[in-house]
Amino acid sequence: MTHVRSRRRLSFIQLDVFSAHPLEGNPLAVYPDATGLSDGEMQAIAREMNLSETTFVFPRDPAIERERGIRVRIFTVQEELPFAGHPTLGTAFALRDGSGVSEIKLDLNSGTIPVRFENSPGQPLFGEMTQADPGFGEVHDRRKIAEITGVPLEDIDPELPIQTVSTGVPFTILPLRGLEAMSRLAINQQRSLEYLSPSGGKFFFCVTRQTVDPAARLHARMLFYNGEDPATGSASGCAAAWMVRHGVAPSDERILIEQGVEMKRPSRIFVRASQRNDSVVNVRVGGNVVEVLRGEISF
C-alpha cells in the first residue's frame, strides 16, 4: 500500500536586484522562514527555483540577531556559497519590507554583512552593503590568460592588470579593450576553473572602460557554469577594490558598473572603496531592488 506523504508549504518572495524596474536586474528568491529545512532540501528548492541564487532565512532570538545579524544561507542551483552580493542586498530589502529601519545585518557563512538604506525624496529606496576588506591575489600573465580562456590576446586591455581579488569570494578581474570585444566574449570554463581553483577562485569578471551608459565607469560581463549572470555584486566589490588600487577610480567615489546588457536584463551596480595609505578598505556595493512576485512552494 502506498502512503501519501504530507507535503510542506513555504512562502517565498522573488525580487529583481540591482534595478529599480521590474523584469531587469538579477532575480532572487527569498524564503523568509526556512526553519527546519535540511541542506538537501534547500539545495533541491534552489534547483527548482532555477535562479542564479536563492536565499533561506533562519529567524532566531532578537538579541542574537541584534548582535550577530539575521542568519541567511545562500544557494546556487549547484552549491552553497559563503557570500554573494545580489542575494545579500535583495534579502536585506525583503527583510526590511517597509519597516523603515536604516540598517539590517545579515549573518552569512562568510561573516556579518551590514546593509544600510538611503531613502531620498522622489527616489527609489537604495541599499548599500559593506563587504569584507579586499585581499589582492596574483597578477596574471596576459598571454597565459588568453591561452586558458580562449579570449583573443588582442581583446585584452594591455594597460590594466588581470588580477585575482576577494572581498569574500575570489574573482579574477579581466579587463578587455572595449564593447566589441565584450560582445563576442566566450570563455573556456573548464580550463578556467582548473587554472583558477588553486587560488580558490572559479570565474573571470570581465570589464571594459567603454560603456553603453555614459554615466557608467565600467561595463561588465560574468560568464559562469553554462550561462551568464546579469548582476554580480560580489565580483563588483572586487572590481571596486581593483579600480581604486590601479587608479581607474578615485578613493570613495561612488561608481556605476553596468552589467546584464547583453542578456537584456540591464543592471546598475554602484560601488566605492577607500584608499587608506597602501591599503584598500571599506568596499561598498549598492543598488535598488524591486519585488516582482510572492508565492508558495509545496513539496
Secondary structure, 3 states (H helix, E strand, C coil): CCCCCCCCEEEEEEEEECCCCCCCCEEEEEECCCCCCCHHHHHHHHHHHCCCEEEEEECCCHHHHHHHCEEEEEECCCCEECCCHHHHHHHHHHHHCCCCCCEEEEEECCEEEEEEEECCCCCCCEEEEECCCCEEEEEECHHHHHHHHCCCHHHECCCCCEEEEECCCEEEEEEECCHHHHHCCCCCHHHHHHHHHHHCCCCEEEEECCCCCCCCCEEEEEEECCEEECCCHHHHHHHHHHHHHCCCCCCCCCEEEEECCCCCCCEEEEEEEEEECCEEEEEEEEECEEEEEEEEEEC
